[in-house]
Amino acid sequence: MGQIVKIIQLKGVSKSFGDRRVLDSLDLDVYSGETLVIIGRSGVGKSTILKHIAGLLPADQGEIWVEGLEVGRLKEREMNELRKKMGVVFQYAALFDSLTVFENVAFRLLRDFKMVEDKARAWVKEKLELVGLRGDLLDLKPAQLSGGMRKRVGLARAIAVDPEIILYDEPTSGLDPVSSEAINDLIVDMQKKLRVTSVVVTHDMHSAYKVANRIAMIYDGKIIGIGTPDEIKNSQDPYIRQFVTGSVEGPMPVR
C-alpha cells in the first residue's frame, strides 16, 4: 500500500469578520487523490475554507499548507505559481458574461500560461468534450447556455490548466435534479480520469454522499465530525444527525 500523502493541511486556522468568528482554531487534512466534501449550514465558513486554501483570504491565526508550502508565507509570485496547480469551480459558474465560451475556458491558458490561440482552441475543445459539451459551443456567450451547461463550462475552465487540486464551491447550487446529478457524475469522473485531489463545499447531502471519499462537518468554526459517507450517515452526533437527515423536530442540539 502506498504512503498516504497530505496535500492540504489547515492547522489551527481562525478567521473573523468584524465581531463574528467564522473559523475557530480549525484543523483539517486533505489527502492526495481523494474527494473531501465539507458540509454545514449556510454561513458557517465552508467557502471561507476554500478561499484560504486558494490563498484568496489570509488567516487571522494558524497555518495553511498546500503541497508542502505554507500559503501565508508565500510571496505573490510564489502564490501565483501554486495557483497554477489549482482549478476552482465557483458557485453559479461565475463566467465572464462578455466573453465567449472559448475565452472563458482559455482565460488562464492565455494569460498565465501564454499558450498560443490556435493551440488553446484545440485544448479547450478537448476539455469541453471531457465535461460532455460539444466543441461547436466555443463562440457562444454564457447567456446563450443553460444553467447546467454554464456549470460544465465552469468545470472545463477549472480543468483547462490540468490542475492537481480542484476546489468546488456549491457545484450543484441552483440546478434542477437532473442537471445536479450530471454535475455529480462529472465530479466523480474527473477524479477517476484526472486523479486530482478535490475539496467540495456543499449543503446537498445527496451530492455529498455520491462524490465523497470523506465528509467533514463544520459547526461553530470547527470540524465536529469527519469520516466516510457511511460513517457520517450513521453518526450518533445529534447535530450531524439533524443536518444529514434534514430533521427540524425539536430544538437545535447544543454542543
C-alpha positions in Angstrom: 0.0 0.0 0.0 1.4 3.4 -1.0 2.1 6.2 1.5 -0.8 8.4 2.3 0.2 12.0 1.5 -1.4 15.1 2.9 -1.8 17.6 0.1 -3.7 20.2 2.1 -3.4 20.9 5.8 -5.2 23.6 7.9 -3.6 23.9 11.3 -5.4 25.9 14.0 -6.9 28.3 11.4 -9.0 31.1 12.8 -10.8 33.8 10.8 -13.2 36.6 11.9 -15.2 39.1 10.0 -15.8 42.0 12.4 -17.1 40.6 15.6 -18.2 37.3 14.1 -15.7 34.4 14.3 -16.2 32.1 11.3 -13.3 29.7 11.8 -12.1 28.9 15.3 -8.8 27.0 15.5 -9.9 24.7 12.7 -7.8 21.7 11.8 -8.3 19.8 8.5 -6.3 17.4 6.4 -6.9 16.5 2.7 -5.1 13.5 1.2 -3.7 13.0 -2.2 -6.3 11.8 -4.8 -9.3 12.0 -2.5 -12.5 14.0 -2.8 -13.2 15.6 0.6 -16.7 17.2 1.0 -17.2 19.9 3.5 -20.8 20.2 4.7 -22.6 22.6 7.1 -25.3 25.2 7.2 -25.1 28.4 5.2 -22.7 31.0 6.6 -20.7 28.6 8.8 -17.4 29.1 6.8 -17.4 26.4 4.2 -16.5 28.8 1.3 -14.1 30.6 3.6 -12.0 27.4 3.9 -11.8 27.2 0.1 -10.6 30.9 -0.1 -7.9 30.2 2.5 -6.7 27.1 0.5 -6.6 29.2 -2.7 -4.7 32.0 -1.0 -7.5 34.4 -1.6 -8.1 35.2 2.1 -5.4 35.4 4.8 -5.9 33.5 8.1 -6.0 35.6 11.3 -4.3 32.7 13.1 -2.9 29.3 12.1 -1.3 27.8 9.1 -2.5 26.6 5.7 -0.2 24.2 3.9 -0.7 23.2 0.2 1.7 20.7 -1.4 4.3 21.3 1.3 4.2 25.1 1.0 2.8 27.4 3.8 0.4 29.6 1.9 0.7 32.5 4.4 4.5 32.8 3.9 4.4 32.8 0.1 5.3 35.9 -1.9 2.8 36.9 -4.6 4.8 35.3 -7.4 5.2 32.1 -5.5 1.4 32.0 -4.7 0.6 32.6 -8.4 2.8 29.6 -9.2 1.0 27.4 -6.7 -2.4 28.6 -8.0 -1.4 27.2 -11.4 -1.8 23.8 -9.8 -5.4 24.6 -8.7 -8.7 24.8 -10.5 -11.7 26.5 -8.9 -15.3 25.8 -9.8 -17.2 28.8 -8.4 -20.8 28.9 -7.3 -23.1 29.6 -10.3 -20.0 29.1 -12.5 -19.0 32.8 -12.3 -18.3 33.1 -16.0 -17.4 36.4 -17.7 -20.7 37.4 -19.4 -18.9 39.5 -22.1 -16.5 36.6 -23.1 -17.3 33.6 -25.3 -17.1 30.0 -24.0 -13.6 29.7 -25.6 -12.4 32.9 -24.0 -13.8 31.9 -20.6 -12.2 28.4 -20.6 -9.0 29.6 -22.1 -8.7 32.6 -19.8 -5.8 31.3 -17.7 -4.2 29.4 -20.5 -3.8 32.7 -22.5 -3.0 34.9 -19.5 -0.9 32.7 -17.2 0.5 30.0 -19.4 1.0 32.2 -22.5 -0.5 29.5 -24.8 -0.9 30.5 -28.4 -4.5 30.8 -29.5 -4.6 28.0 -32.1 -3.3 25.5 -29.6 -5.7 26.9 -26.9 -8.7 26.4 -29.1 -7.8 22.7 -29.7 -7.1 22.4 -25.9 -10.4 24.0 -24.9 -12.4 21.7 -27.3 -10.8 18.7 -25.6 -11.7 19.9 -22.2 -15.3 20.7 -23.2 -15.7 17.2 -24.6 -14.3 15.8 -21.3 -17.2 17.5 -19.5 -19.8 16.5 -22.1 -20.0 19.6 -24.2 -19.6 20.0 -27.9 -16.8 21.9 -29.5 -19.1 24.0 -31.6 -20.2 25.9 -28.5 -16.9 27.8 -28.4 -18.2 31.1 -29.8 -21.4 31.3 -27.7 -21.8 33.6 -24.8 -22.8 32.4 -21.3 -26.3 33.9 -21.7 -26.9 31.5 -24.5 -26.3 28.5 -22.3 -28.5 26.7 -19.8 -27.6 26.7 -16.1 -26.2 23.1 -16.3 -24.1 24.0 -19.4 -22.7 27.0 -17.7 -21.6 24.8 -14.8 -19.9 22.4 -17.2 -18.1 25.4 -18.8 -17.0 26.4 -15.4 -15.7 22.9 -14.8 -13.9 22.9 -18.1 -12.3 26.2 -17.2 -11.1 24.7 -13.9 -9.5 21.6 -15.5 -8.1 23.5 -18.5 -4.8 24.0 -16.6 -4.5 20.3 -15.8 -4.7 21.1 -12.1 -3.6 18.8 -9.3 -6.2 20.2 -7.0 -9.8 21.2 -7.8 -11.9 23.3 -5.4 -15.7 23.2 -5.9 -17.9 25.8 -4.2 -21.6 24.6 -4.2 -21.3 22.9 -7.6 -24.9 21.9 -7.8 -26.4 25.1 -6.3 -29.3 26.4 -8.4 -29.6 23.4 -10.7 -32.5 21.1 -11.3 -32.2 17.5 -10.1 -31.2 16.1 -13.5 -28.5 18.7 -14.0 -27.3 18.3 -10.4 -26.9 14.6 -11.0 -24.9 15.2 -14.2 -22.5 17.5 -12.3 -22.1 14.9 -9.5 -21.2 12.3 -12.2 -18.7 14.7 -13.7 -17.0 15.3 -10.3 -16.6 11.6 -9.8 -15.4 11.2 -13.4 -12.8 14.0 -13.0 -11.4 12.2 -10.0 -11.1 8.9 -11.8 -9.8 10.3 -15.1 -7.5 13.1 -13.8 -6.7 11.6 -10.4 -7.0 15.1 -8.9 -7.4 16.0 -5.2 -10.8 17.7 -4.7 -12.4 19.7 -2.0 -16.1 20.2 -2.4 -18.3 22.6 -0.4 -22.0 21.8 -0.4 -25.1 21.5 1.8 -26.6 19.0 -0.7 -26.3 15.6 1.1 -27.2 13.6 -2.0 -24.3 15.2 -3.8 -22.0 14.7 -0.7 -22.7 11.0 -0.4 -22.2 10.5 -4.2 -18.9 12.2 -4.7 -17.1 12.0 -1.4 -14.4 9.7 -0.2 -14.7 11.5 3.1 -17.1 14.1 4.5 -16.2 16.8 7.1 -18.9 18.6 9.1 -18.2 22.2 10.2 -20.1 23.8 13.0 -19.3 26.7 15.2 -16.0 27.3 13.4 -14.6 23.8 13.9 -14.8 20.4 12.3 -17.1 18.4 14.5 -17.0 15.1 12.6 -15.2 13.6 9.7 -15.4 10.2 8.0 -16.6 8.1 5.1 -20.1 8.8 3.8 -21.4 5.7 5.7 -19.7 6.9 8.9 -21.3 10.4 8.6 -24.7 8.9 7.6 -24.6 6.7 10.7 -23.1 9.3 13.1 -24.6 9.5 16.5 -23.6 13.1 17.0 -27.0 14.9 17.4 -26.0 17.9 15.3 -24.6 15.9 12.4 -27.7 13.6 12.5 -30.0 16.6 12.4 -28.1 18.1 9.4 -27.8 15.0 7.3 -31.4 13.8 7.9 -32.9 17.3 7.4 -34.8 16.9 10.6 -36.4 20.0 12.1 -38.1 18.3 15.0 -37.2 19.6 18.4 -34.7 22.3 19.4 -31.3 22.7 17.7 -28.8 20.4 19.5 -26.4 22.3 21.7 -22.7 21.4 21.7 
